[in-house]
């Protein structure tokens, strides 16, 4: 099982790297052919919201890397942190390119028609995001307990991210951004499957 999980992890990393390269090429190829989106567009809303969503993912990944010696979890956390930090930079870069604000007075998820959605608690601004209390709890754990808690939190985080990225695929108009969102869906679904395996290996049940 551990060998299969390592192969799956390597495949997920390779897919993420290929996706990042493809998106970089796509941005270069598209140049400025797409019209600049409006501040209240799905393109701008997704870029703003996913940048915030990714920031928490990066923080969560680095938290667990400091609290476990397990190489598979540490490698997964590092890959998530690097991928999401890179994608966050691209999203914020597009907002700069479009000369649009990085914050909005509208509630998060307004671009998906979910601006009034209830929050799971302070810190949980969008689907799948952990609350401040959950992040604080992760900061107190170590070893296997930290690994299991992280894997469950990140699974939910990825599910929320997939939901948002699928929304951009349907609603965004900028071709390069739609391709980035599509690559997020594929990579995060792969990592959700990997994390389910890692949880089972630790005697834990993956989130439904």
Secondary structure, DSSP 8 states (H G I E B T S, - for coil): -HHHHHHHHHHHHHHHHHHHHHHHHHHHHHTT-S----TTSHHHHHHHHHHHHHHHHHHHHHHHHTS---HHHHHHHHHHHHHHHHHHHHHHHHHHHTT--SS-SS-TTGGGT-TT---SSTT--STT---HHHHHHHTT--HHHHHHHHHHHHHHHHHHHHHHHHHHHHH---HHHHHHHHHHHHHHHHHHHHHHHHHHHTT-----
